[in-house]
Amino acid sequence: MEDTAKQFVTITGLLEGIYFHAIAFSDVKNVEGISVLIYAAPLVLWLASLIFAVMVLVRKKYGININSSRKSKETFEEILEEKYKHIRISSVFLILSFVALIIALLHYMGILSYIFEMWQNSSVQLF
């Protein structure tokens, strides 16, 4: 499980660096309104994924009784359950970040606004 967390840390760090540099060298720096949220969403989600992946790697002290094999096993299972929960949360944030990245790319290329305009101008009324 620690190996998976290390891979998540590496992946999110690389993606954040590449995305940050792509924004720094583009014309996205001067956006306002909802566009700021669209472009910031992948970074926020990668940061959340990174935090939960690091929580898997952080060492904690657990009080165990080495004379009781049952209690040691229960403590070990609790540790694994907690780490598994954190790695699952990290993976959900990582997947959501890819969705946010696709939305940001569609917005940057103008496709998102084109779709929104087509939807507004269509004769089909949803409500």
C-alpha positions as CSV (number, residue, x, y, z in Angstrom):
1,M,0.0,0.0,0.0
2,E,2.9,2.3,0.7
3,D,4.2,1.8,-2.8
4,T,0.9,2.9,-4.3
5,A,0.9,6.0,-2.1
6,K,4.5,6.8,-3.2
7,Q,3.3,6.5,-6.8
8,F,0.4,8.8,-6.1
9,V,2.7,11.3,-4.6
10,T,5.0,11.2,-7.6
11,I,2.2,11.4,-10.1
12,T,0.4,14.3,-8.4
13,G,3.6,16.2,-8.0
14,L,4.5,15.8,-11.6
15,L,1.1,16.7,-12.8
16,E,0.9,19.8,-10.6
17,G,4.3,20.9,-11.8
18,I,3.5,20.4,-15.5
19,Y,0.1,22.1,-15.1
20,F,1.5,25.0,-13.2
21,H,4.1,25.7,-15.8
22,A,1.6,25.4,-18.6
23,I,-0.5,28.0,-16.9
24,A,2.5,30.2,-16.2
25,F,3.5,30.3,-19.9
26,S,0.0,30.7,-21.3
27,D,-2.5,33.6,-21.5
28,V,-4.6,32.1,-18.7
29,K,-3.0,34.2,-16.0
30,N,-5.4,37.1,-16.5
31,V,-8.7,35.3,-16.3
32,E,-11.5,36.3,-14.1
33,G,-14.7,34.9,-12.7
34,I,-15.7,31.3,-13.1
35,S,-12.6,30.7,-15.3
36,V,-10.4,31.0,-12.2
37,L,-12.3,28.1,-10.6
38,I,-12.2,26.0,-13.7
39,Y,-8.4,26.4,-14.0
40,A,-7.7,26.1,-10.2
41,A,-9.9,22.9,-9.8
42,P,-7.3,20.4,-11.0
43,L,-4.6,21.9,-8.7
44,V,-6.9,21.8,-5.7
45,L,-7.9,18.2,-6.4
46,W,-4.3,17.1,-7.0
47,L,-3.3,18.8,-3.7
48,A,-6.1,16.9,-1.9
49,S,-5.0,13.6,-3.5
50,L,-1.4,14.4,-2.5
51,I,-2.4,15.1,1.1
52,F,-4.3,11.7,1.5
53,A,-1.5,9.8,-0.2
54,V,1.0,11.3,2.2
55,M,-1.2,10.4,5.1
56,V,-0.7,6.7,4.1
57,L,3.1,7.2,4.4
58,V,3.0,9.1,7.8
59,R,4.1,6.9,10.6
60,K,2.0,6.8,13.8
61,K,2.7,5.3,17.2
62,Y,0.2,2.6,18.1
63,G,0.1,1.0,21.5
64,I,0.2,-2.7,21.1
65,N,0.6,-5.5,23.6
66,I,3.3,-7.8,22.1
67,N,2.2,-10.6,24.5
68,S,-1.2,-10.7,22.9
69,S,-1.2,-11.9,19.3
70,R,-4.9,-11.3,18.9
71,K,-4.6,-7.6,19.9
72,S,-1.5,-7.2,17.7
73,K,-3.5,-8.6,14.7
74,E,-6.4,-6.3,15.4
75,T,-4.1,-3.3,15.6
76,F,-2.4,-4.3,12.4
77,E,-5.8,-4.7,10.7
78,E,-6.9,-1.3,11.9
79,I,-3.7,0.3,10.5
80,L,-4.3,-1.4,7.1
81,E,-8.0,-0.3,7.1
82,E,-7.1,3.3,7.8
83,K,-4.3,3.3,5.2
84,Y,-6.7,1.7,2.6
85,K,-9.3,4.3,3.3
86,H,-6.8,7.1,2.7
87,I,-5.4,5.6,-0.5
88,R,-9.0,5.2,-1.8
89,I,-9.8,8.8,-1.0
90,S,-6.6,9.9,-2.7
91,S,-7.5,7.9,-5.8
92,V,-11.0,9.4,-5.9
93,F,-9.4,12.9,-5.8
94,L,-7.0,11.9,-8.5
95,I,-9.8,10.7,-10.8
96,L,-11.8,13.8,-10.2
97,S,-8.7,15.9,-11.0
98,F,-8.6,14.3,-14.5
99,V,-12.2,15.2,-15.0
100,A,-11.4,18.8,-13.9
101,L,-8.4,18.8,-16.2
102,I,-10.5,17.8,-19.2
103,I,-13.0,20.5,-18.4
104,A,-10.2,23.1,-18.1
105,L,-8.8,22.0,-21.4
106,L,-12.2,22.2,-23.1
107,H,-12.6,25.7,-21.6
108,Y,-9.2,26.8,-22.8
109,M,-9.9,25.6,-26.3
110,G,-13.2,27.4,-26.3
111,I,-15.2,24.1,-26.8
112,L,-16.9,24.4,-23.5
113,S,-18.3,27.9,-24.2
114,Y,-19.3,26.8,-27.8
115,I,-21.2,23.9,-26.3
116,F,-22.9,26.2,-23.8
117,E,-23.8,28.7,-26.5
118,M,-25.3,25.8,-28.7
119,W,-27.2,24.6,-25.7
120,Q,-28.6,28.1,-25.0
121,N,-29.5,28.7,-28.7
122,S,-31.1,25.3,-29.2
123,S,-34.8,25.0,-29.7
124,V,-35.0,22.2,-27.1
125,Q,-36.1,23.5,-23.8
126,L,-35.4,21.4,-20.7
127,F,-37.4,23.4,-18.2
